Amino acid sequence: MKGGTVAALLLHVGALILLATTEVSLTGVAVFVLLWIALNCLWLALVRRPTVAALLSLEMLVVLVMLSRFKFDKLWMTIDFIDLMIVDRDTTAFLLATFPALRGWILFAAVATGVVVSIAWRLDRSRVRLRTSLVGLLMSVAALAGVSLFWPTGLGEDFEGQSYVSKFARTGVEAVQELSSRGYLDVDATPNDRVAEVADAGCHPVHKLPHIILLHDESSFDIAAAPGVKVPAGYHRHFQSFDGKTRRLLVEGVGGPSWFTEYNVLTGLSVRSLGRFATSATRIAAGHVYRGLPRTLQGCGYKTFSLYPFYGSFLGSRAFQTTAGIAHYLDMRDLGTTDFEADSFYFDRAIDLIGRERANGPLFFYVYTVANHFPWDRRLRPELTPDWFDLGNAPDVEEYIRRQTMTAREYRNLLQRLAREFPTESFLIVRYGDHLPQFGPRLLDPSLDREAVAARVETSDPRYLTTYYALDAVNFTPVDVTSALDPLDAPYLPLIALQAAGVPLDASFSEQLAILQRCGGIFYRCEGGWQASRLNRSLINAGLIKGLGSAGGAGAVDNEIRSALSRAEVR
């Protein structure tokens, strides 16, 4: 047997080993095999040599798996085809910031590939006809597309560290199909277009406007809803508003996607309208979605700030928030930290800025806290809770509740400092939990396995999508809280903040208020998604969403796609 033939066989065996160690379903195996055939046929059409084709194909898959595992280690998300579609400066900046040696590894890989391909080229004397390669390529791609469309992925699979190759290929087919049929965004074709000339509407408040703090309470929900969990005395007070009411917030992701709710509360829109592109919501919205709470507040004279605890390049956060109207964006480098901090760190920075900027008009702050971010297998800043004693819960649950207690104490200190240090200033604070923690679903129903939980989430079971939101005020009485329903879908939270602060609603938020009243606090799920897609079309016509959605309007997405959109991320 010739050396080139042996080398080619070994490369195919390597592909089988990669398949066996990464794929977990028959669909995944089938897609992996079809993609392997397609890649080999593609390279054979270009170079004709089977060994070189197999070598390049295997290298592509190995690199894909390595990058996907790297992304999963950092973000608990794997790579899908959409990452390739939306490669931007922020993505590159984030990779280089978190993995500085990447440039060197890329250079080494390029040189090594050149050397190995050169050797394989000399060893391989076989040739494959171009016609044979093209026929194989067309047949394998057609079969791959058919399998992918018949067995589509769910958004939750992006948050599972497995099936890297098949997932990438299947999402490629799904993304191309969805992009060609409806664009990035679900848009109705014939809305009742009342959102016009929004920028010229003006802002004429009838009283002095308060400073507004929108507070992101990481992974927070009332864990007492889970059976058998023990909580300390006074635990529930943290979830109550100024009026003593507890209000539930229905979010759009489970177990980790903070940027889903970030998108909701800044734009007032649903990530589900983005379909298969939902996991890249903030990256897609950057430079495209100009409708947002901070931009509306800018029109009323507010200076807008964001205190972000991570790299601003993460999922395009800086570009997204500045598009939505954040004028002063401060990420972890701007804030002078290299790690996640206790909530008091971000509260202190906000108070410093209030002290410097309050004379320049009303201020808006988006404060993103992370003390309760995973993992919960170690004690974070134990000196901040010296009187803590264990309650008898599982270790991760115990640490989670301890951190919630720490957050509640530091939040009360924030309110006291605002009242003490700024006695002549008024403040409205709107805070919310962005999603359940990763262990939330198993606590809520210990009898369900991972697949059963995923099935419940797919049907938008509110049990797994419910956190909280609360309104507080310092030297201020909220003007209107009649729309602060219980429960409330997260995209309505900007509207609640505007009404509570007494900020006049522009045409787009007036239209959304009508939807809230018509749908009883439900947004995307109201009338099968028609209300959300109708608002999207109105915002496109008003120039507040640019470059998303098909030109003619694809209408509300069909039932099959809606089922996929309903899947939330279960880790």
N, C-alpha and C positions, 0 to 999 in steps of 0.2 A: 504494500500500500504506500502510495506516494506521501511525502511529507506534508504537502499542501492539503491532501484529503484528510490525513490524521488531524491536522490543525483545525480544519473546518469542523470535523466531528466533535473535537474537544470543545470548540466554541458553542456548538449546539447543545452539548451536555451541560455546559455552564449556564446556558439559558434555561434548561430544564431545572437545574438546581435553584436558580433564582425564582423560577415559577413556584417550585415546591415550598420554598421558604417564605414567600410573601403573599401568595394568593390563598383565599380561604373559602371560595365558593366555586361551583361548577361554571357559573357565568363568568367569574373572574378568570378561571383557567381557559375557557374558550376565547375570551377577549385577548388574553395574553398571547395565546398561540396565534390567533389571527393577526395581531399586531406584529409579532415576531416574523411571520411570513411576509407581511406587507413591507416591513423595513428591509428585510433581506432582498425582496424583489425590487424595491426602490434602489437600493445600492447596486444590485446586479445590473439594473438598467443603466447605471452610471459608470460602473467600473468593470462589469462582466466577470469578475473573479469571485468565486464563492467564499473563499477564506477571508478576503478583504471585506466583502459584504457582511459576513457573519461577525467579523471583528468590530466593524463600525456599529453594527446593530446592537451587539452586546454592550459595547461601551456606552451607547446612548441610554440603554435601559439601566445599566449600573449607575450612571450619573443621575438619572431620574430618581432611582430608588434612594441614593445617597442624599440628594438634595431634599427629597421628600421627608426622609427621616430627620434631617437637620431641621427642616421647618417644623416638623412635629415636636421635636425636642424643645424648640424655642417657643412655639405658638400653640402647640397641641392641634395643629392643622396640617394636613398633607397638601402636596402640590396637586392642583388640577389644571386642566387645559386653560382655564380662564386666567391663571397666573401668567401663562405664556402670551395670551392675548393682550394683557394689560401690563406688560413690563414697562415701568416708568422710572424716572430718576429717583423717586422716593424708595422704590423697591431696592434698587441698587445701593442707595445710601444706607438703608437699614441693614442689608446683608453685610456691607463692609464695616458698619459700626459694631455689629454684634459678632462678626467673624473677621477681624482685621487681616488674618493670614490668607484670606480667600484669593487675593490677587496672585500671591505666590503659588498657590495650589493650581489656579487656572493656568498659569504659565507652565508649571511643571507638567500638567495633564496634556497641554497642547504639544509640548516637546516630546513627551513620551508617546503620544498618539502618532506623531509623525514618524518616530523611529520604528514603532511596532508595525505600522501600516507599510512602511518601506520594506521591512523584512518579509511580511506576509505577501506583498506584491511579488517579490523575487521567488518565494517558495511556490506560489500557486500558478500552475501551468494550465489549469482548467479554464474554460470559457463557457458562458451561458448566452444563448441567443437573446437578442433584445426583445424579440416578439414574445418569447416564452416569459421573460421577466415582466413585461407589461401586462400580459394576460394574468399572470399570477398576482400582480399588484392590484389590478382592477377587481378580480374575484375576491381577494382577501379583504380589500377595503369595503366592497359591497356587503360582504358577510359581516364584517365588523360593524358597519352602520346599522344593519338590520338587527343584530343582537343588541346593540346599545340602545336603539329606539324601542325595542320590544321589552327590554329589561332596564329601564332608566335607573340612574342612581338617585339617592336622596341626599339632601343637603347635609344630613347628619353624618353621612359617610366621609365627608371631608374632615371630620373630627375623630376618625378612627385610624390608628397607626398600622394599617395593613392594606393589601391589595393596591399597592402604589401604581403599578403599571396599568392594570385593567381600569382602575378608577380614572387615571389620566386620559386614557383612550376613550372611555365612555363619555366623560364630560366634554371631550372635544367634539364628539358627534352631537351631543345635546346642545352645546353652546352654539355651534354653527347652525343647527336647525332652528333654535330659538331666535338667534340674532337675525337670520334671514327672513323669518316669518313675522317677527314683531318688534325687532330692535331690542335694546337693553331694557326697556321699560314698558310695562303694561299701560296702554293708552287707549282711551275710548275714542271712537271716531267722531261722534256727534254730541259733544257736551252742551249743556245749557251755559253758554260762555258769559259768565258775569264777572270774571276776574280780568279786568282790562285796565290798562293805564295805572297799575298799582303804584308805580313810583311817583305818580303825580297826585296821589290821593291826599297827601299832607298829613300832619299829625297835630291835633289841637286838644291836648289834655285839659281837663277842667280843674285840675289841682296839681300840686307839686308831685312829681313822680318819685317813687322810692328807688333806692339802689336795689338791684335784684341779684341774688346769688342762686344759681342752679347747681345743686350739689349731687354728685354722682356717688352713691353709697354702694361700693363694690360688693357684688355677690350677696346682697342682703335681702332677706325675707323673714317673716315671722316663723321661726323654726318650730314653735310650739304647735303648729298645725300638723306636725308629724307625730304619730302615736309613740308614746313612751319616752319622749325627749324631755329632759329636766332643764328648766331655765331658772335663773335667779329672780328674786323678788324685784318687782318694778320693771322687768324686762320689756313688757308691752308698751311702756310709755314712749319708747323711742319711735314707735310707729304711729303715734297720734299727732294730729295737727293742732294748731292753735285753738281750735274750737272743740277739742277733745275727741274728734271723730277719727276712726281708723279707716283708711281708704286703700283699696286694692288696685294694683296696676297690672295690666295684662301686657306682657312683653312678647317678643317674637323669637326668642332663642332660649335654649336651656343649657346651663352648665359651662358657659365660657364666653360667648360672643358679645363682649361689652360694646363693641362698635355697632352692633345692631341697634341697641337702645340709644347709643350716642347719635346715630343717624336719626332715629325717631324723635328724640327730644330737641334736636337742633333744627331739623327741617320741618317737623310736623308731618312726615310722610312715612310710608311703610316700606320696609326692606322687601316684603313679599312681592311688591309690585315689580321687583327686579328679577323675579323668577330664579332661574339657575345661576344668575349672576349675584344673588343676594350676599354670598360670602365676601364679595368684593364691593359692597355697597359704598363705603367711604371712598375707595379709590375711584370708582366710577363717577361718584357725585362731584369729586374735585374738578373744578373748572366747568361744571355742567349744571349743578343744582344751586341756584342763587337764592331760592326761597328759604328763609330760615328765621328763627326767633331773634338771633343777634342782628340780622340785617334789618328786620322790622324795627327793633329797638334803636338802631342807628338812625333811622328816619325820625325818631322822636328825641334825638339829641344825646343818646347814650353813648358812652365810650365802652367798648366791648373788650373783655379780656378772657383768656383761657389759661388755666394752670393745669398742665398735662404731665403726668408722672413718668412718662416713658419717652422714647425717641419720637420726635415729631414726624419722622419718616415712616413710622409704623402704620401700615395699611393706609398711607396717604393722609394721616390725621391732620397735619398742619395745612395741607392744600385743601382738604375738605372743609375744615372749620373756617379758614379764611374766605373760601368761596361763600360759605353760609353767613358771613358777616362778622367774624372775629377779627378785630383790627390788631390786637396785641396778643400774640400766641407765644406762650412760654412753656417750653418742654423741659425735660430733666436737665439738660445742659444749661439752659437759661436760668433755671432755678438753682443750679449749683449742687446737684446731687447725682450720684452714680448708681443709686439703688432705690427701691421703693421705701417710702418713709411712713411714719405714723401720720394719722390725719392732721394732727396739730401742726405738722410742718407746713402743709398746704394752707391751713387756716391762718397761720402766722404770716405767710407770704401775702395772702389776700388782704389781711388787715393792714400790712405795711403799704400796699398799693392804695387802699382806701384812704389811708392817712395822707398820701401824697396827691391823690387825684380827685378827692371829693369836691374840691372847690371848682372843678371844671365841668360840673353838671352831673346828671345821674350816671351811675356805673352799672355795668352788667358783668358778672363773673361766672364763668363755667369752671367749677372746681371739681376735679376728678380725683377721688381718693382711692387708695389701694391697700390699706392696712389689712383688709379682709380678703385679699387676693390669695389664691392657692399658692403654695402647698400649705396644708395645715398639720404637717408632721413635725413641726418645731415651734417652740414658743417665740413669738415675735415681741420684742421689747417687754419682757416680763416685769421690768421695773415700773412700767406704767400702770400695772394693776397689782400693787403690793398686797391688797386685801383679798385677792382672788383665792377661792378654794374650789377644788374639783367637785362636780355635781353627780358624777357617776355615769356619764355618757361615754360613747366610744371616743377614742383619743382624738380623731380628726374633728368630730362634732364638738368635743369639749373645747378644743382650741378655737374653733369657729365661734362658739358662743362667747368665749373669753374676749376675742377680738371685737365682736359686736358690742360687748360691754365697754371695752376701751373706746370704741367709736362713739357710743352714746354719751360717755362722760366728756370726751373732748368736744363733741358737738354742743353740749350744754355750756361748756366753757366758752365756746365761740359766741353763743348768744349773749352770755354775760359780758364778754369783752366788747361786743358791738354796742351794747347798752351803756356800758361804763365809759368807753373811750370816745364814743360819738353820740353824745346825748341829744344833739340837735339834728341828727341825721335819721332818716327812716329807711327801714330795710324790709324787703320781702325775701324769704328763703323758701325755695321749692327743692325738695330732695326726693330721691327715688332709689329703689333697688333695681339694678340693671338686669339681673337674671338670678336664678337659683344657683347655688354652688353645685359642683359636679356630683356630690353625693346626695343632693336633694331628692331626686326621683326615688332612689332606693329607700330613703327614709320615709317618704310619703306612703309607699306601698312595698314593704319588704318581700311580699310574696311574688312580685314581678321580676322576671329576669330582664336583661338588657334589651332583648328583642321585643319583649312585651311592652316595656316602657316606650321604646321607639314607636311602636304601633299606636300607643295612646297619644303620644305627642303628635304623630302624623295627623290625627284627627283634631288637633288644636285643643286637646283636653286642658281646660284652664287650670287644673290642679297642678300641672307642671310648668305653667307659664305665669303664675301669679306671684308678684312681689308686693311692693307697697309704694305709695307716694304720700307726701305730707307737706302741708303749708304752715310756715311759721312767720311771725312778724316781730320786728323790734321798732318801737316808737311809730307804729303804723297799724292801721286797721285795714285788712284786705277789702277791696272795694266790692268785688263781685265773685262769689264762689258757687254760684248756682249751677255752674257747669262741672264742678268738681265731683263727678259721680263716683259711685262705688258699685261695681268695678269700672275701670276706665282703660281703654286701649292707649298704649304709650304714645302714639303719634298725636294725641290730643293734648299732651302735657304742655307744649308751648302756648297753646290757646288758653289753658287754665292760668298760666303765669301772667299772660297779658291781661286777662280779665281781672285777676286778683290785684295786679298792680295799678289798674285803672288806665292802662295804655289803650288808646283808640285802636280798634281793629282795622287793618287794611282790608281791601276787597277779598284777598285770598283767605285770610283767617275768618272773615265774616262768612264766606262760603263754607269754610270748614265747620264753623259754629252751627250752621244750618244742617250739615251732615250729622254732627254730634246729636243735635236735638231730634233729628229724624230717625237716627239709628240707635239712640239710647246708650251712647258711649262706645259703641262698636265701630271700628273703622274699616279695615281691610275685609273683614268677613261680612260686612253689611251688603246685602243684595248681591252675593256672589262675587264681590270685588268690583262691582260696577261703580260705586260711589268713589272709590279710591282711584280707579282708572279715569273716571270723569274729571276728578280734580287734577290729575296729572296732565290731561289734555288742556285744561284751562290754564294751568301754569306754563305750559309750553307756549300757548297762544299769547300769554302775557309777557313772554321773554324771561320768565324766572327759572325755567328748565330749558337748557339748550343742548341740542345734539343727541338727545336720547329719544327712543321710541321711533317707530316706523313713520314715514312721512304721511301715509294715508290714515294712520291709526288702525291698530290691529284689533281693536275691540277688547272686551274682557277676555282673559285667557280661558282656555277650555278646561273642562273638569279634570282631565288627566294631569295637566300641568299644575292646576290648583292643588291637587293631591300632593304633588312633589313640593310645592311651595309651603305646604302646611307642616312639612317635616322640620323640626327644630333640632338643634345640635345636642346630642346625647353623648357624653364622653364615657 
